[in-house]
Amino acid sequence: MLLVIVLSLTGTMWVAWKFANRQDQQYNDQRLIRKEAAVQSSLEYVLERMPVAFDTHEIPLVFSDRICELSDVHALQIALYSPVGTLLTQSSVLSGEGAMVGLPETVIAALSTADANVERIDLGSYVLAYWFFKNLNGEVVGIANVRYDKRTVETGDFQGFLSQLAPLYVVLFIGGVILAVLLSNGLVKNLRMIRDRMRELDPTQEQRPIEYNHPDAIGELVAQYNKLLLQLQQTMGELAQREREGAWRIMAMQVAHEIKNPLTPLKLGVQQLEKSYRDGRPDFDERLQRFCATAVAQIDVLSSISKDFSLLAEIRLDALEPTSLKDLLQEVLDLYESASPNVQWVVSEIQDDALVMASHSHLLRVYINLVKNALHAIENVEHPRIEIRCSVQDLGWEVAIIDNGVGIDDLRIKQIFEPRFTLKEGGTGLGLTIVKSVIVQLGGKVSVSSIQSEGSAFRIWLPRV
């Protein structure tokens, strides 16, 4: 808008300037013709009043006083030359061409042509006009010259036109600035509102549509955003529903599979014991004792499965307490270090103030699970080694459990924390899933890196107390 106003003013001034120049040019041309005619008439009037014809040498005597009167009457500077171009008399001291004692040959030659009555020389700010004048006998006795000062645009009507037009454009410009600021602020405000809402968009949270009731381009954009937001919420709800259903199906299959294994020997044992009782077998007491031992073992298996699944549930926040990583890791080492004499254990020094907010039993299960996995990975390694490091990282404590086992390939490492994933025969596939669930609920992070045939490293970060 401001550019249009500036361009309009510029274009108007250019057109006005060109128009004023053309008007002044026409005015100067017509005024010069009128002045020339008036001076010619005055010279002829003087010559007609002479009693006899006179020659060129008498011109200074006749016009010495009259040329000044003619100059004052017509407001022009007048000079008279001989037919050969010699200056005879003048009304005042002339500048430029008029200051020369003799006229240029080009002027005399131009006046001598048959079709030339007046020769004009335009010198920019003024014009010099020349013509022959004759005596009563029709003889050329001299050359008259007048100097006409042009009226310029600055001294004409252009300045008045500009002085009247400029305030109008100043008002338009100021009004354009105010209007542009108001419009742009309104536009930018709405765009920023849309930007902020898009920046705050969280598919996991319920989002309110943008309220904008103006039928303009911004309104179309907002309507499209609200439409896409509704579609996104519906799609996210359907995906979440499918994910929940899928998760429950997988969990149900896992639970059914794990419970089926211990229930099968229990069922067979009960059937055999019942048959032995009906048959009156003499070794019934011995069979009963063996079944009781088997039943207790299988019940322990069921209890372990139940405990594993319970760890996937939400941890009670009121059960969290400052837990020493030094004591916890030492407890893990006491369990496995003596039972694995062929393993080289490398444990970094752990500070006494390595405290995290956690449930002791849950976190102990996490590190036991990782150490058991590391021991499984180094079973067939010639020089097995397990390294445990504890260090400060980003306002928290990081515990790294590193082994030099067989490693994990790139395809499996992407699925390593998913349920039912296991590298051990007979494993439940819940160990690392439980590890991740517990650590995430404690506000921490777990990561894994591995190189095949060189080993793996599991890193657990928890915020410090």
C-alpha positions in Angstrom: 0.0 0.0 0.0 2.8 2.4 0.9 4.6 1.5 -2.3 1.5 2.2 -4.4 1.1 5.6 -2.7 4.8 6.5 -3.3 4.6 5.3 -6.9 1.4 7.2 -7.4 3.0 10.4 -6.1 6.1 9.8 -8.3 4.0 9.2 -11.4 1.8 12.2 -10.7 4.8 14.5 -10.2 6.5 13.1 -13.4 3.3 13.6 -15.5 2.8 17.1 -14.0 6.4 18.0 -14.6 6.2 16.9 -18.2 2.9 18.7 -18.7 4.3 21.9 -17.1 7.3 21.7 -19.4 5.2 21.3 -22.4 2.9 24.1 -21.4 5.8 26.4 -20.7 7.4 25.5 -24.0 4.2 26.3 -25.8 3.8 29.5 -23.8 7.4 30.6 -24.5 7.1 29.9 -28.2 3.9 31.8 -28.6 5.1 34.7 -26.4 8.4 34.9 -28.3 6.4 35.2 -31.6 4.3 37.9 -30.1 7.3 39.8 -28.8 9.1 39.5 -32.1 6.0 40.8 -34.0 5.7 43.7 -31.5 9.4 44.7 -31.9 9.2 44.4 -35.7 6.1 46.6 -35.7 7.8 49.2 -33.4 10.9 49.3 -35.7 8.7 49.7 -38.8 6.8 52.4 -37.0 10.0 54.3 -36.4 11.2 53.8 -40.0 7.9 54.9 -41.4 8.1 58.2 -39.6 11.5 59.0 -41.1 11.1 61.8 -43.9 13.6 60.1 -46.2 15.2 56.7 -46.6 18.4 56.3 -44.6 21.4 54.0 -44.8 23.0 51.6 -42.4 25.5 54.1 -40.9 22.6 56.3 -39.8 21.0 53.5 -37.6 23.0 54.5 -34.4 21.9 58.1 -34.8 18.2 57.2 -35.3 17.9 54.4 -32.6 20.5 55.4 -30.0 17.7 56.7 -27.7 14.6 54.9 -29.1 16.1 51.4 -28.7 16.2 51.8 -24.9 12.5 52.9 -25.0 11.6 49.9 -27.1 13.5 47.7 -24.7 11.6 49.1 -21.7 8.3 48.9 -23.4 8.6 45.3 -24.6 10.8 44.1 -21.6 13.4 42.7 -24.0 17.0 43.3 -24.7 17.4 44.6 -28.3 20.4 45.0 -30.5 20.8 46.2 -34.1 23.5 44.9 -36.5 24.6 45.9 -40.0 23.7 43.5 -42.8 27.3 42.0 -42.6 26.9 41.4 -38.8 28.7 44.3 -37.2 27.1 45.6 -34.0 25.6 49.1 -34.4 23.7 49.7 -31.2 22.1 47.8 -28.3 19.7 48.5 -25.4 22.1 47.1 -22.8 25.2 45.0 -22.5 24.2 41.5 -23.6 25.8 38.2 -22.5 26.4 35.1 -24.6 25.9 35.5 -28.3 24.8 39.1 -27.9 28.1 40.1 -26.4 29.9 39.4 -29.7 30.9 42.4 -31.9 30.0 40.5 -35.0 27.3 37.9 -35.8 28.2 34.4 -36.8 28.2 33.7 -40.5 25.8 30.9 -39.9 23.1 33.3 -38.7 23.6 35.7 -41.7 23.6 32.7 -44.1 20.4 31.4 -42.6 18.7 34.8 -42.8 19.8 35.1 -46.5 17.8 32.1 -47.5 14.6 32.7 -49.4 12.3 31.0 -46.9 13.8 32.3 -43.7 12.2 35.3 -42.0 13.5 34.8 -38.5 16.4 32.8 -37.2 16.2 31.7 -33.6 19.0 30.3 -31.5 17.9 28.4 -28.3 20.5 28.7 -25.6 18.6 26.9 -22.9 17.4 29.6 -20.5 16.9 32.2 -23.2 16.4 32.5 -27.0 18.1 34.9 -29.5 16.0 35.8 -32.4 17.4 37.6 -35.6 15.6 39.1 -38.6 16.3 41.7 -41.4 14.7 45.1 -41.2 14.5 47.5 -44.3 14.1 51.2 -45.0 11.4 53.0 -46.9 12.9 51.9 -50.2 12.7 48.2 -49.2 16.5 48.0 -48.9 18.0 45.8 -46.0 19.7 48.3 -43.7 20.3 46.1 -40.7 19.7 43.0 -38.6 17.5 43.2 -35.5 18.2 40.9 -32.5 16.1 40.4 -29.4 16.9 38.2 -26.4 14.0 36.4 -24.8 14.4 34.9 -21.3 12.2 31.8 -21.0 9.8 31.3 -18.2 11.0 28.1 -16.4 8.9 25.4 -14.6 10.1 26.5 -11.2 8.8 30.0 -11.8 5.6 28.8 -13.4 2.5 27.0 -12.1 4.3 23.7 -11.2 5.4 24.9 -7.8 1.8 25.9 -7.0 0.5 22.6 -8.2 3.2 20.8 -6.1 2.5 22.8 -3.0 -1.2 21.9 -3.2 -0.8 18.3 -4.1 2.0 17.4 -1.7 -0.1 17.8 1.6 -2.7 15.5 0.1 -0.1 12.8 -0.5 1.4 13.3 2.9 -2.0 12.7 4.5 -2.5 9.7 2.2 0.9 8.3 3.2 0.4 8.8 6.9 -3.1 7.2 6.6 -1.6 4.4 4.6 1.0 3.8 7.3 -1.6 3.6 10.0 -3.9 1.4 7.9 -1.0 -0.9 6.9 0.1 -1.2 10.5 -3.4 -2.1 11.7 -4.0 -4.6 8.9 -0.6 -6.2 9.1 -0.9 -6.5 12.9 -4.3 -8.1 12.6 -3.0 -10.5 9.9 0.3 -11.3 11.8 -1.7 -11.8 15.1 -3.9 -14.4 13.5 -1.0 -16.1 11.8 0.9 -16.2 15.0 -2.1 -17.7 16.8 -2.3 -20.4 14.2 1.5 -21.0 14.4 1.3 -21.2 18.2 -1.6 -23.7 18.1 0.3 -25.8 15.6 3.4 -25.7 17.7 1.5 -26.8 20.8 -0.3 -29.6 18.9 0.0 -32.8 20.8 -1.8 -35.8 19.3 -1.8 -37.5 22.7 -3.8 -34.7 24.3 -7.3 -33.4 23.5 -7.0 -30.3 21.3 -9.6 -27.5 21.0 -10.3 -26.2 17.5 -9.4 -22.6 16.7 -12.2 -20.1 16.9 -12.2 -17.7 14.0 -15.5 -16.5 12.5 -14.4 -14.2 9.7 -15.0 -15.4 6.1 -11.6 -14.5 4.7 -8.4 -16.3 3.6 -7.4 -16.7 7.3 -10.8 -18.2 8.0 -10.3 -20.7 5.2 -7.0 -21.7 6.6 -8.4 -22.0 10.1 -11.3 -24.1 8.8 -8.9 -26.4 7.1 -6.8 -26.7 10.2 -9.8 -27.5 12.4 -10.9 -30.2 9.8 -7.5 -31.8 9.8 -7.3 -31.6 13.6 -10.7 -33.5 13.8 -9.4 -36.1 11.4 -6.2 -36.4 13.3 -8.0 -36.9 16.6 -10.2 -39.5 15.1 -7.3 -41.3 13.5 -5.3 -41.2 16.7 -8.2 -42.5 18.7 -8.6 -45.4 16.2 -4.8 -46.1 16.3 -4.7 -46.0 20.1 -7.7 -48.4 20.3 -6.0 -50.8 17.8 -2.8 -50.6 19.8 -4.5 -51.3 23.0 -6.4 -54.2 21.6 -3.2 -55.5 20.0 -1.2 -55.1 23.2 -3.9 -57.0 25.2 -4.0 -59.8 22.6 -0.2 -60.2 22.7 -0.2 -60.0 26.5 -3.1 -62.6 26.7 -1.2 -64.9 24.3 2.0 -64.5 26.4 0.2 -65.1 29.7 -1.7 -68.1 28.3 1.6 -69.6 26.8 3.5 -69.1 30.1 0.8 -70.5 32.3 0.2 -73.5 30.0 3.7 -74.8 30.5 3.6 -75.4 34.2 -0.1 -76.4 34.1 0.5 -79.3 31.7 2.8 -81.3 34.1 0.4 -80.5 37.0 -2.5 -81.9 35.0 -0.6 -85.1 34.0 0.6 -85.6 37.6 -3.0 -85.3 39.0 -4.3 -87.8 36.4 -1.5 -90.3 37.1 -2.0 -89.9 40.9 -5.8 -90.4 40.5 -5.2 -93.5 38.5 -2.7 -94.9 41.0 -5.2 -94.3 43.8 -8.0 -96.1 41.9 -5.8 -99.0 41.1 -4.6 -99.2 44.7 -0.9 -99.1 43.7 1.3 -100.0 46.6 3.7 -97.0 45.8 1.0 -94.5 46.0 2.6 -92.7 48.9 5.9 -92.4 47.0 4.0 -91.1 43.9 2.2 -88.6 46.1 5.4 -87.2 47.4 6.9 -86.9 44.0 3.8 -85.1 42.7 3.8 -82.7 45.7 7.4 -81.8 44.9 6.6 -81.3 41.2 3.5 -79.2 42.1 5.4 -77.0 44.4 8.0 -76.4 41.7 5.4 -75.6 39.1 3.6 -73.3 41.5 6.9 -71.5 42.0 7.1 -71.1 38.2 3.6 -69.7 38.2 4.5 -67.3 41.0 7.6 -66.1 39.1 5.5 -65.5 35.9 3.0 -63.6 38.0 5.8 -61.5 39.5 7.2 -60.7 36.1 3.8 -59.5 34.8 3.2 -57.5 37.9 6.5 -55.6 37.3 4.9 -54.3 34.0 2.2 -52.6 36.0 2.6 -49.1 37.3 5.0 -48.6 40.2 3.5 -47.0 43.3 5.1 -43.5 43.6 4.7 -43.6 47.4 7.0 -46.7 47.4 10.0 -44.7 46.0 12.8 -43.8 48.3 16.5 -42.7 48.0 18.3 -45.8 46.8 22.1 -46.2 46.9 23.4 -47.5 43.6 26.6 -48.6 45.3 24.8 -50.9 47.7 22.4 -52.1 45.0 25.2 -53.1 42.6 27.2 -54.7 45.3 24.2 -56.8 46.2 24.0 -57.9 42.5 27.7 -58.7 42.6 27.4 -60.8 45.8 24.7 -62.9 44.0 26.7 -63.7 40.8 30.4 -63.0 41.3 31.1 -66.1 43.4 28.9 -68.2 41.2 30.8 -67.3 38.1 34.5 -67.8 39.0 35.6 -67.9 35.4 34.2 -64.5 34.6 36.4 -61.4 34.9 34.4 -58.7 36.7 35.6 -55.1 36.2 33.7 -52.7 38.5 34.4 -49.0 38.5 34.5 -47.1 41.8 31.0 -46.0 42.8 30.6 -42.9 44.9 28.7 -43.0 48.2 26.4 -40.2 47.1 25.2 -42.1 44.0 21.6 -41.9 45.1 18.4 -42.2 42.9 14.7 -42.2 43.8 13.5 -45.8 43.2 11.9 -48.9 44.6 14.7 -51.1 45.8 13.1 -54.3 44.7 12.2 -53.1 41.3 15.6 -51.6 40.6 17.3 -54.7 41.9 15.3 -56.8 39.5 16.4 -54.5 36.6 20.1 -55.0 37.3 19.8 -58.7 38.0 18.0 -59.1 34.7 20.8 -57.2 32.8 23.6 -59.2 34.5 21.8 -62.5 33.8 21.6 -61.5 30.1 25.3 -60.5 30.1 26.2 -63.9 31.7 24.1 -65.7 29.0 25.9 -63.7 26.2 29.4 -64.7 27.4 28.7 -68.4 28.0 30.8 -69.5 24.9 33.4 -66.8 25.0 37.0 -67.8 25.7 37.8 -65.0 28.1 34.5 -63.8 29.4 34.3 -60.3 31.0 31.6 -58.2 32.4 32.2 -54.5 33.2 30.0 -52.3 35.4 30.5 -48.6 35.3 28.8 -45.8 37.2 29.3 -42.2 36.3 27.6 -38.8 36.5 25.8 -37.8 33.3 23.5 -34.8 32.7 22.3 -34.3 36.4 21.9 -38.0 36.8 23.7 -41.3 37.3 24.4 -43.7 34.4 25.1 -47.3 35.1 26.6 -49.2 32.1 26.7 -53.1 32.0 29.1 -54.1 29.3 30.0 -57.6 28.2 32.3 -59.1 25.5 29.7 -61.7 24.4 28.3 -62.6 21.0 26.5 -59.3 20.5 23.2 -58.6 18.9 22.6 -58.0 15.2 21.0 -54.7 13.9 17.7 -56.3 13.1 17.1 -57.8 16.5 18.5 -54.8 18.4 15.5 -52.7 17.2 13.1 -55.2 18.8 15.0 -55.9 21.9 12.6 -54.1 24.3 9.4 -55.6 22.8 7.5 -58.3 24.6 8.1 -61.9 23.6 11.6 -61.0 22.3 14.2 -63.3 23.8 17.6 -64.8 22.8 17.4 -67.6 25.4 15.7 -70.9 25.0 12.8 -71.1 27.3 12.9 -67.4 28.1 9.6 -65.5 28.7 10.6 -62.6 26.5 9.6 -60.2 29.3 12.9 -59.4 30.9 14.0 -56.4 28.9 10.4 -55.2 28.5 10.2 -55.2 32.3 13.6 -53.3 32.5 12.4 -50.6 30.2 9.0 -50.3 31.9 10.6 -49.9 35.3 13.2 -47.4 34.2 10.8 -45.2 32.3 8.4 -45.1 35.3 11.3 -44.0 37.4 11.9 -41.1 35.1 15.0 -42.6 33.5 16.2 -43.8 30.1 17.6 -47.1 28.9 19.7 -47.6 25.8 21.6 -50.4 24.2 24.5 -50.6 21.7 26.1 -53.8 20.4 28.7 -55.1 17.9 28.4 -58.7 16.8 31.2 -60.9 18.1 32.5 -58.1 20.2 29.8 -57.6 22.9 26.9 -55.4 24.0 26.5 -52.4 26.4 23.3 -51.6 28.3 23.1 -48.1 29.8 20.6 -46.9 32.4 20.3 -43.3 33.3 18.3 -42.2 36.4 18.0 -38.6 37.8 20.1 -38.1 40.9 18.4 -37.3 44.2 
